[in-house]
């Protein structure tokens, strides 16, 4: 994934005028990289939702970034700005051992120390983040995923990581690169994201996308809008700076599944027209007035499930798919699992 260092925009492409440099060569500190990853964990996890709960504090022996995924796994990230070696993996395993059998109270304490943590109880924030009201407090952080993030590593470290992975240790080496302009001004941060998780194993491109899209109706910010979408056979967004771009990329005939917050996958349909058009009548304020900047994608919603029959995120995980809940509109890249999800939704309609 690309991160535009200056504009905080991932929509940036490398051109011939950009030069790869080490962070130390251009004055970028390890803390800079740590902040980028803590603030934008999708750099490492492009297919997942991640909740950052902590960063390193001067004088404390701890990992650089602590986070949770939607399955409650504790993610422990160690960052090296230039080079990593076998000592790095030993350091990371030491941090992981410190968090073995960690209590919920300890994780809540870490979150409260995090200077970017908004006020609120960790458990409440996690339930909202994971959209799973049945998740047990005591299960948060009971399993781990550990990551080394660095531009490169010696062969000794890579062999150790491969050996650990062969024996089931959830460890990853995640390389990154920094690009500058001709004046050594840093422009781009490029990182090889982790595309699999303990719940959703790696899928090759040949086995990947099978024509399914997932769409979040954003029920949290627009109560009742999803019902009007289904009645009017559209997928709709409003209020985004990039407007219609949020719904672009599909072709007529592609499948689409609609996710409603606090319910689950509730509707299955077919995209009728790939052109995104201006629309109205879906997003209304409390007085029934039209919200600005509304755009529609024409859909034939063939199956609409009741609230009781909607496929929850937990049930999707049981099938093997960790749903990207907070993406507005995107591909369900694990094609075989998407087909299973579709089959289950059709079954629930019968």
C-alpha positions in Angstrom: 0.0 0.0 0.0 1.1 3.6 -0.7 1.0 6.4 1.8 1.6 10.0 0.5 3.7 11.4 3.4 2.9 15.0 2.7 -0.8 14.9 1.9 -1.8 11.8 3.9 -3.4 10.4 0.8 -3.0 6.8 -0.4 -4.1 7.7 -3.9 -0.5 8.3 -5.1 1.5 6.5 -7.8 5.3 6.1 -8.1 6.8 7.9 -11.0 10.3 7.9 -12.4 11.3 11.0 -10.4 11.0 9.2 -7.1 14.1 7.7 -5.5 14.2 5.0 -2.9 16.1 6.0 0.3 16.7 4.6 3.8 15.0 6.5 6.5 18.3 7.4 8.2 19.6 9.0 5.0 16.8 11.6 5.0 16.3 12.2 8.7 13.1 10.2 9.2 13.0 8.8 12.7 11.6 5.5 13.9 9.0 7.4 15.8 7.7 8.9 12.5 7.2 5.5 11.0 5.6 4.3 14.2 3.1 7.2 14.1 2.2 6.5 10.5 1.4 2.9 11.3 -0.4 3.6 14.5 -2.6 6.3 12.8 -3.1 4.3 9.6 -2.9 0.5 10.5 -4.5 -0.2 7.1 -1.0 0.3 5.7 -0.1 -3.1 7.2 -3.6 -4.6 7.1 -5.3 -3.5 3.8 -8.0 -6.2 4.1 -8.8 -5.9 7.8 -10.1 -3.5 10.4 -7.6 -2.7 13.1 -8.0 -0.8 16.4 -4.8 0.8 17.7 -4.7 0.7 21.5 -1.1 1.7 22.4 2.2 3.1 21.3 5.7 3.0 22.9 6.4 5.5 25.6 9.9 6.7 26.3 11.5 4.9 29.2 9.1 1.9 29.0 10.1 -1.5 27.6 7.3 -2.3 25.2 6.5 -2.9 21.6 6.1 0.1 19.3 2.5 -0.4 18.5 -0.3 -2.5 20.1 -3.6 -3.1 18.4 -6.6 -5.4 18.2 -8.2 -7.0 15.2 -12.0 -7.7 14.9 -11.4 -11.2 16.3 -9.8 -9.9 19.5 -6.3 -10.9 18.6 -3.6 -8.7 20.2 -1.3 -7.4 17.5 2.2 -6.6 18.7 4.3 -4.5 16.2 8.1 -3.8 16.4 9.5 -1.2 13.9 13.0 -0.8 12.7 13.7 2.2 10.4 16.6 0.8 8.5 17.6 -2.8 9.1 16.5 -5.7 11.3 18.4 -8.8 12.4 17.9 -11.9 14.6 18.1 -9.7 17.7 14.9 -8.0 16.5 12.9 -11.2 16.6 14.2 -12.0 20.0 13.1 -8.6 21.2 9.6 -9.1 19.7 9.2 -12.5 21.2 10.1 -11.0 24.6 7.4 -8.5 24.3 4.9 -11.2 23.2 5.9 -13.3 26.2 5.1 -10.3 28.5 1.6 -10.2 27.1 1.0 -13.9 27.4 -2.3 -14.5 29.3 -2.7 -10.7 29.5 -5.8 -9.6 31.3 -8.5 -7.3 29.9 -7.7 -4.8 32.6 -4.1 -4.6 31.5 -5.1 -3.9 27.9 -7.6 -1.3 29.1 -4.7 0.3 31.1 -2.6 0.4 27.9 -5.4 2.1 26.0 -5.9 4.7 28.7 -2.2 5.6 28.5 -2.3 6.0 24.7 -2.2 9.7 24.0 -4.5 9.3 20.9 -7.1 7.3 22.8 -10.5 9.0 22.9 -12.3 8.8 26.2 -14.3 5.7 26.7 -14.1 2.1 27.9 -12.0 -0.2 25.8 -14.6 -3.0 25.9 -17.4 -0.7 24.6 -15.2 0.6 21.9 -14.1 -2.9 20.9 -17.7 -4.1 20.7 -18.6 -1.2 18.4 -15.4 -1.7 16.4 -16.0 -5.5 15.9 -19.8 -5.1 15.5 -20.2 -8.1 17.8 -22.2 -7.5 21.0 -21.7 -11.1 22.1 -17.9 -10.9 22.2 -16.7 -11.8 25.7 -14.5 -9.3 27.6 -12.2 -12.0 28.8 -11.4 -13.2 25.2 -9.9 -9.9 24.1 -6.2 -10.3 23.7 -6.0 -14.0 24.5 -4.3 -14.7 21.1 -1.5 -12.8 19.5 -0.2 -11.8 16.1 3.4 -10.4 16.1 4.9 -8.2 13.3 8.4 -6.9 12.4 8.2 -3.9 10.2 11.5 -2.9 8.5 12.9 -2.1 5.1 15.0 -5.3 5.0 16.4 -8.1 7.2 19.4 -10.4 7.2 19.0 -14.0 6.1 19.3 -15.2 9.7 16.1 -13.3 10.7 14.2 -14.5 7.7 15.1 -18.1 8.4 14.0 -17.7 12.0 10.6 -16.2 10.9 10.1 -19.0 8.4 10.9 -21.6 11.0 8.5 -20.0 13.5 5.7 -19.8 11.0 6.2 -23.5 10.1 5.6 -24.3 13.7 2.4 -22.2 13.9 3.8 -19.0 15.5 1.7 -16.1 14.1 4.7 -13.9 13.1 5.2 -11.8 10.0 8.0 -9.8 8.5 6.5 -6.7 6.8 8.9 -4.8 4.5 8.6 -1.1 3.6 10.3 1.5 1.4 10.6 5.2 1.5 10.8 7.3 -1.7 12.0 10.9 -2.1 12.1 13.5 -4.8 15.3 14.7 -6.3 15.9 17.0 -3.3 15.7 14.1 -0.8 12.4 15.3 0.4 10.3 12.3 1.5 7.2 11.8 -0.5 6.0 8.2 -0.4 5.9 5.3 2.1 5.3 2.0 0.5 4.6 -1.1 2.5 3.8 -4.8 1.7 0.5 -5.3 3.6 -0.5 -8.5 5.3 -3.3 -10.0 3.3 -4.1 -12.9 5.5 -5.1 -13.4 9.2 -5.5 -16.4 11.5 -9.2 -16.5 10.5 -8.7 -15.9 6.8 -5.7 -17.7 5.3 -3.8 -16.4 2.3 -5.6 -16.7 -1.1 -3.7 -16.6 -4.4 -4.8 -14.3 -7.2 -6.0 -17.3 -9.2 -8.3 -18.2 -6.3 -9.2 -14.6 -5.5 -12.1 -12.4 -6.5 -15.2 -14.2 -7.8 -17.3 -11.1 -8.7 -18.6 -10.2 -5.2 -18.7 -6.7 -3.7 -19.5 -5.7 -0.1 -21.3 -2.5 0.6 -21.7 -0.9 4.1 -25.0 1.0 4.3 -23.6 3.2 7.0 -26.6 2.7 9.3 -24.8 4.2 12.2 -24.8 7.7 10.7 -28.0 7.5 8.7 -30.7 5.4 10.5 -33.3 4.0 8.2 -31.4 4.8 5.0 -30.7 1.1 4.2 -34.5 0.5 4.0 -34.9 3.2 1.3 -31.9 1.8 -0.6 -33.5 -1.7 -0.8 -36.9 -0.2 -1.7 -35.3 1.9 -4.5 -32.8 -0.7 -5.7 -29.7 1.4 -5.1 -26.5 1.4 -3.1 -26.0 5.0 -2.0 -23.5 7.3 -0.3 -23.5 10.9 0.7 -21.2 13.5 2.2 -17.9 12.2 0.9 -15.3 14.6 -0.6 -14.6 12.2 -3.5 -18.3 11.6 -4.0 -19.0 9.0 -6.7 -15.5 7.5 -6.5 -16.7 5.7 -3.4 -19.0 3.5 -5.5 -16.9 3.1 -8.7 -15.1 0.0 -10.0 -17.9 -2.6 -10.5 -19.4 -3.9 -13.7 -23.0 -4.8 -14.6 -23.7 -8.4 -13.4 -21.4 -8.3 -10.4 -22.8 -9.5 -7.1 -23.2 -7.1 -4.2 -23.9 -7.8 -0.5 -25.1 -5.1 1.8 -23.9 -4.9 5.4 -26.1 -3.1 8.0 -24.4 -2.2 11.2 -25.6 -4.1 14.3 -27.4 -6.5 12.1 -25.0 -8.1 9.5 -25.1 -9.0 5.8 -28.8 -8.3 5.1 -29.2 -8.1 1.3 -27.8 -9.8 -1.8 -28.2 -8.3 -5.3 -26.8 -7.8 -8.7 -25.3 -4.6 -10.0 -27.4 -3.4 -13.0 -25.3 -0.4 -14.2 -21.7 0.4 -13.4 -22.2 4.2 -13.8 -22.5 6.1 -10.5 -25.1 8.9 -10.7 -26.3 11.7 -8.6 -29.4 10.8 -6.6 -31.7 11.8 -3.9 -34.3 10.5 -1.5 -32.1 8.1 0.5 -30.2 10.2 3.1 -32.6 12.5 4.9 -32.1 14.6 8.1 -34.5 14.3 11.1 -36.9 16.7 9.4 -37.0 14.7 6.2 -34.8 17.1 4.3 -32.3 15.9 1.7 -28.7 15.5 2.7 -26.2 17.0 0.2 -23.8 15.1 -2.1 -25.8 11.9 -2.6 -24.8 9.3 -5.2 -26.4 6.1 -6.4 -25.3 2.8 -7.9 -28.2 1.0 -9.5 -28.7 -2.5 -8.0 -31.3 -5.2 -8.2 -31.7 -6.3 -4.6 -32.9 -9.9 -5.0 -32.7 -11.1 -1.5 -33.4 -9.1 1.6 -33.1 -10.9 4.9 -35.0 -10.2 8.1 -33.0 -8.8 11.1 -33.2 -12.2 12.7 -31.8 -13.9 9.6 -29.1 -11.4 8.7 -25.6 -13.0 8.6 -23.6 -11.5 11.4 -19.9 -10.8 11.3 -19.3 -13.6 13.9 -21.2 -16.0 11.7 -19.2 -14.9 8.7 -16.0 -15.7 10.7 -17.3 -19.1 11.4 -17.6 -19.7 7.7 -14.0 -18.4 7.4 -14.4 -14.8 6.2 -13.3 -11.9 8.3 -15.6 -9.2 6.8 -14.1 -5.8 6.0 -16.9 -4.1 7.9 -15.8 -0.5 7.6 -15.1 -0.4 3.9 -17.8 1.6 2.1 -17.7 -0.4 -1.1 -15.0 -3.0 -2.0 -14.2 -6.4 -3.4 -14.6 -9.5 -1.4 -11.3 -10.9 -2.6 -11.6 -14.4 -1.1 -13.7 -15.8 -3.9 -14.5 -19.3 -2.6 -15.4 -18.0 0.8 -17.6 -15.2 -0.8 -19.4 -18.0 -2.7 -20.1 -19.8 0.6 -21.4 -16.5 2.1 -23.7 -16.1 -0.9 -24.9 -19.6 -0.6 -25.7 -19.2 3.1 -27.6 -16.0 2.5 -29.7 -17.7 -0.2 -30.4 -20.5 2.2 -31.6 -18.1 4.9 -34.1 -16.7 2.5 -35.7 -20.0 1.8 
